[in-house]
Amino acid sequence: MDDMIEAIAEEIRNCTRCSLAEGRTNAVPGEGAADADIMFIGEGPGQHEDRQGRPFVGPAGKLLDELLQDAGLRREQVFITNIIKCRAPQNRDPRPDEIQACRGYLDGQIAAINPQVICLVGRPATQTLLDPKASISKIHGRPFERDGILYVPIYHPAACLHNPGLRSAVVEDFEKLKALLDQHLG
Ligand code: URA
């Protein structure tokens, strides 16, 4: 499993499937336990992630770490990745062709890890994996079971960095996630 995850990561680091490859410093394959029960899937690398080649290491990542800790989770025991693996210019939303070009990597990671729970962090991940028309403000915190995997869409931690009024909603999503994990994983 570790080998499969590392093989996918190596492919991602060398990827030229879309034009985002031209602007990147580093591709960001994702990191964590290759046998994790839970995966977190975000939108895409930002400036800090692009520099370091690691997911969620900027301000949103700091907040994610705190929320994980409050939920009794450590980074090393989960797997954290994104729907696109290279930074989009000015952190714009990923385009459908970029998501499509990267999709095989994400599907490969999900198949290799075979998690019980996938936490969809923010709108683009939710729309990519659950429903292209999903409204994150309507379905955040609500679990959906599909093909034996429990998908849990949540607000992106960056949302409350931009809009402090959303902080309680972000914290509540993590509390719901923790309750679901306790129920689902025991
Ligand atoms: N935001 C994301 O969606 N992913 C990252 O890796 C960092 C910030």
Residues whose N, C-alpha, C, O or C-beta is under 5 A from the ligand:
A	BS01	URA	G42 E43 G44 P45 G46 E49 P55 F56 A60 N82
